[in-house]
Amino acid sequence: MHSSISKKILAWYQKYQRDLPWRKYKNQKDRHYKVLLSEFMLQQTQVKTALPFFNNFYKKINSLEKLSKTSQAKVNKLWQGLGYYRRAKFLLETSKIIKKKYNYKLPSQYEDLIALPGIGDYTAKAILSIAFDKNEIGMDGNVERVVTRIFNISGKKKILKYVERLKVEKKSSFLMQGLMELGALICKPKLPLCSDCFLNKNCKYSSNKKFNLDKKVKAEKKIKKFIAIIFRKNKKILLRHEKNLGPLKEFLNVPLVPEISQEGRNYKKILKKNKNYQNLGILNISISNFKAEILCLETKKMIKVNRPYYFMNATELKSKFISSFLKKILKKIKFIK
């Protein structure tokens, strides 16, 4: 049964696969680079969102060699708008390690891949399968959903056991991509297209939609409160690198003070009494692992701030990488449109 399902997935994928840029390559070297880049971009991001970013990134940096010699600032600029910026940092770090340790050759062993920054179990197995056609299946949300529904099973260990049974000796790359494609196009999380599915006679979900699928309950994001200190001078705004913003800690931002800190409490007291400070309102921004509630507080006097800090106008900012987090603040205070 398992082999017949795998054969059907292979046949369907080879006929109906989407035309995606990382599935076209000039040679094996190009294939390895495109797979690596796409897998980093597709972590927690849908294909349709990643597509324009991939095309633009590859146009500017089209090889592992060029990537390893690129600055983090340039990588961040090309990544701007895609979110989860830690991926951009890890991608560049990974390229430098591959340059130094593997002479620009993408490792083809699981143990070597998983040791690289930003590569976990799924990404390592996906790279082995898609880039090297090795007999591996990385289990992302799509693959897990497809296997869970076809066999009416639940539990990580059981799902992995059935995934192992689906493996094939040839065209492993197509099977891995076919499972993901099936989950993305037909076996969708909500309203799956069972009547259009080539596996509807094999699938226990299609014949009996009453069985329970494991429902993953998303944990509520923790709310962290900050005070953003806005200081403008000669049409320029004060910026610095913030250390308390998790994945955004290395990027430029307006000075931010945690509201629960002594400094934060002092600013709230100052706001009530000092005419040099103006409340510009509260802004809520979601970051990858928490929600930030930001009180925007503008001051007419320069605050004490450790170097390095910068003054930039709106035109200068256009040539820099700025996170969507900072962009939302700057729009809120009407510094940019």
N, C-alpha and C positions, 0 to 999 in steps of 0.2 A: 504493500500500500504506500509506504513512504517513498519508495523509488518512483512509483508512478506519479505521485504528487510532484516530486522534484522535476521529473521529465516534463510535466505539464507547465510548471513554472518557467523552466528553461525555454520551452517552445513559445510561450506567451511573451516572455521578455524579449526574445530575439526578434519577434514580429512587431511588438507595440512599445518598445522602450522609448522614453522621451529623448529628444535631441538636445543633449546637454554638453556644454563645452569641455568639461573634464572627462568626457567619454571619447573625445577625439584627440589623438596625439600623433606627433611626427615620428617618434621613436620611443624606445623603452625609457630613456632618460626623461623625456618630456612627460611620458605617462606617469612615472613615479612622482615627479614634481607636481603635476596637476592633481593627482590623487591626494598627495599630502596637503596641498593648499586647500582643496575642496573639503577635505575631512575636517580641517580646522575651522573653516568657515561654516560648515553645516552643523557644528556642535550647537545645539539649542537654537537653531535657526532653520527656517523652512527654505526649500530650494528656490522658490520664486523670489524670496527676499535676498538670498545670497547671490543669485545669478548676476545682476549688474555689478556687484562688488567684485566678484570673481573675474569677470571680463575686464574690468578696469585695472585690477591689480595685476593680472597676467599681462596685460598690454604694456604696463610700466616695468614689471619685474617678471621676466618670463623663464627664469631658471633658478635652480637652487644656488648656483654660484653667485648670481647677481643678488639674490635675497640675502645671502650670508654677508655680503659687503654693503648692505643698505643700512642706513641709520634707523634707529627706533622711531625717530620723529617722522621720517618719511613713511615707514610702515604704518604708523598710527594715523597719518594723514589719509592714506589710502583706505584704511579701515574705518575711517570716520563715518558714523551713521549706522554701522553694522552692529554696534553694541558688544557687550562682554569683551572689553578691551584686553583682558588678561590673555585671551587667545592670541592676540597680535604679538604680545610680549613673548609668550611661549613659542610661537611660530618662529620668531627671529632667533631666539635662544637655541631652538632645535636645529635650525639651519646652520648655525655656527658650530654646534657640536658635530653635526654630520660632516661639515667641512674639515674640522680638525681631526676627528676620530676615524671617519670612514672615507676620507678623501672624496667628498661630495656624493658618495653613493648611498642611497637610502637603504638602511639595514633591512635584511630580509628574514630576521629571526625575531620571534615574539619577545624574548628576554631583552634584546637590544632596543626594540621599539618602545616597549613599555617603560623603559628607563629614561626616555626622552621627555623633556618638559611638555606638559599639556596633552600627553598621550596616555589614555587609560586602556582598559581591557577591550572595550568596544572598538575604539579607534585603531588600536594595534591589529586586531583581527580583521577589521575592514580593510586596512592597508595591505595586509598579507594576502587577503583574498582578491581585492580589486586591482592592486598594483602588481602583484606577483602570481596571481592565479593559484594561490595555495589553498589547500583544503580546509578553509576556516569560514566560519559564519559569525560575524559580529552581531550581538543582539542589542539593537536599539529599540525604541518604542514601537516602530512599525513591525519589525520582525517578531517581537514578543506578542503583539496583538494578533498577527496573522496566525502564528503557531497556536496560541491560546484558543483562538476561535475554531480553527480547523479540527483540532483534536479534543476540544472541550476539556481543557486541563488548566490547572493553576499551580502556583508555587514555583519559585525560581529553579529549584533543582529538577523538578519534573519537566519544566519547559526546556531547560538546557539538554536534558536527555533526549527529548523529541527533536530538538534542533540538530543534535549529533546524528540522528537517524536520517535526516534529510540530506546530509552531505553527499556529494557526488565525486567521482574520481576525475572527471574532466569538466571543464567549463565552470569551475568553482566561482570564478569572478562573476559570471552571468547569473548563477544561482543566488549569490549574496545580493546582487543588485536587483534581481527579480523579486526577491522577498521584500526588499525595501520599497520597490516600485509598486508592488501589489498592495502594500499597506498604505502607501501615499495616494494611489489613484482609485482603488476599488474597496479594499477592506479598511475604510476610513473609521476614525474613532466614533464619529456619530453618523448615523444614516449610511451604513455601508451599502454598496451597490451589489447586493447578493444576486439579484436576477441577471446581472450582466457578468457575473464572475464565472470563469471557466472551471472553478473548483467547487461550484455549488452542489454537485452530486457527491463530492468527497467530504464536504465541510459539515460538521455537526452543528455549527452556529446557524448556517443557512437553513438546515432542516428543522432546527429547534431553537428559536431565538429566546427561549424562556430561561436557559441556563445562565448562571451568574458568572460574570467576568469579575476578576479582582479589580476593585476600584481604588485607585491611588488618590488619597486625600492630600491635597497640597497644603503644606504647613503655612500658616499665616506668617507673612513677613514681619519681622520686628520693626517697630517704628523708632527711629533715632531723630532727636530734635537738635537743630543747629541754628546758630545766628550767623547770617552772612553780613560781613561788614563791607559796605560799599563806599569807596572813596574815589571821587573823580577830580582830575586836575588837568586843565588845558585840553579838554575833550578826550582825556585818557583815563583809564581805570586801573586801579591797583590790583595786581594779580600775584599769586605765589603758588608753590606746590604744596598741596595739603597732605598731611600724613594720616588723617583719620577717616579716609573715604574708601577703605577696602580696595576694590579693583581700580579705583580712580586715584589712588594715593600719589601716583607719580605725575599726574597731569596738572596743567595749570588750572587755577580756580581763584575766585575771590577768596579773601581770608574767611575761614569758617571756624566758628567756635562752638563746641558742644554746649548745649543749653544747660546741662547738669553740672558743668565745670564751674569753678569759682569765677573764672573770667566771664563765662556766660551769664551767671547770676548778676555779676557787676554791670554788664551791659544792659540787662533788663531793668535794673534800678536806674541806670543813667538815662534810659529812654523816658522814664516818667518825669525826670527833673530837668534834663539838659536840653536846651533849644537847639544845640548843635547837631542833635541826632533826630532823624525822621524815620518813622515806620512806613516802609514801602509795601507792606503786606506779607502774607504767608504763601509759600509755594510748596506743593507736595510733589516729590520726584521719586520714582521707583528705581532702585539700583538692583543689581543681580541678586543680592542676598538680604536687602533690607529696604525699607521705605524711609526717605529723608523728608522731614517736615522742617522747612527753612523759613525763619523770620528774616526778612531782608531789611537791614538797618543801615541807613545812609548817614555818614558823618561829614561835617564840613572841615574837620581837622584831620591831619595825617595821624594815623594810629601807630603805636609802637609795633614793629613787625621785624622779625629776623630776616636777614638776607639769606639767599637771593630773593629779591622781589622785583617786579617789573611794572612799568606803566606802558600800556598799549592803547592805541585808538582802534576804532572799528575797522579801518582799512588794514592796519597791521595784523589784526586778528584773522583776516581772511586767508592770509598766507600760512597761518599756523594751524596745527591740529588743535581743535577744541572739542571737548566731549559734548554730547547732547545735554549732559547735566549742566555744564557751564552755559551752554547756549540758551537753555530754558531760563536760567537766572538772568542772563543779559537781556533776554526778551521781556522778562517780567519787569525789569527796571528801566526798560525802553532805551538801553544802550545800543542795541542792534534791532533791526526789524525782523 
